[in-house]
Amino acid sequence: MESGPAIFAGAVFALFGAGVLTWTGVRLRHREPVGLGVSRIASAALAGLAGTVALALGGYCLTRL
């Protein structure tokens, strides 16, 4: 992987993952729904999984420089 696109992709994935995890945590702390019309547990689990996967992909891209 070329270093320019790898840095960009890694930064985007890492920022997105951190944003999703932060947003999910704030919503859960305020006892507000993470997704409208969905169970709070299911939506929090899915959002947490998506944030974790995005952070892992960001880390993978940044280690492949």
C-alpha positions as CSV (number, residue, x, y, z in Angstrom):
1,M,0.0,0.0,0.0
2,E,1.3,3.4,-0.8
3,S,1.9,5.6,2.2
4,G,-0.3,8.6,1.2
5,P,-3.5,6.7,0.7
6,A,-2.7,4.4,3.7
7,I,-2.3,7.4,6.0
8,F,-5.5,9.0,4.7
9,A,-7.6,5.8,5.0
10,G,-6.2,5.0,8.5
11,A,-6.9,8.5,9.7
12,V,-10.5,8.4,8.3
13,F,-11.2,4.9,9.8
14,A,-9.7,5.9,13.2
15,L,-11.6,9.2,13.4
16,F,-14.9,7.5,12.4
17,G,-14.5,4.7,14.9
18,A,-13.6,7.1,17.7
19,G,-16.5,9.3,16.8
20,V,-19.0,6.4,16.8
21,L,-17.8,5.0,20.1
22,T,-17.9,8.4,21.7
23,W,-21.3,9.2,20.4
24,T,-22.6,5.8,21.5
25,G,-21.2,6.3,25.0
26,V,-22.7,9.7,25.4
27,R,-26.1,8.5,24.3
28,L,-26.0,5.6,26.7
29,R,-24.8,7.8,29.6
30,H,-27.8,10.1,29.1
31,R,-30.1,7.1,28.7
32,E,-31.2,8.1,25.3
33,P,-31.8,5.7,22.4
34,V,-28.8,5.0,20.1
35,G,-31.1,4.1,17.2
36,L,-34.8,5.1,16.9
37,G,-37.2,2.2,16.9
38,V,-34.6,-0.4,17.9
39,S,-33.8,-2.0,21.2
40,R,-31.3,0.0,23.2
41,I,-29.1,-3.0,23.8
42,A,-29.1,-4.2,20.2
43,S,-28.4,-0.7,18.7
44,A,-25.6,0.0,21.3
45,A,-24.0,-3.4,20.6
46,L,-24.1,-2.9,16.8
47,A,-22.8,0.7,17.1
48,G,-20.0,-0.5,19.4
49,L,-19.1,-3.3,17.1
50,A,-19.0,-0.9,14.1
51,G,-16.8,1.6,16.0
52,T,-14.4,-1.1,17.1
53,V,-14.1,-2.5,13.6
54,A,-13.4,0.9,12.2
55,L,-10.7,1.6,14.8
56,A,-9.2,-1.8,14.1
57,L,-9.2,-1.1,10.3
58,G,-7.6,2.3,11.0
59,G,-4.9,0.7,13.1
60,Y,-4.3,-1.9,10.4
61,C,-3.9,0.8,7.7
62,L,-1.6,2.8,9.8
63,T,0.7,-0.2,10.6
64,R,1.0,-1.0,6.9
65,L,3.1,2.0,6.1
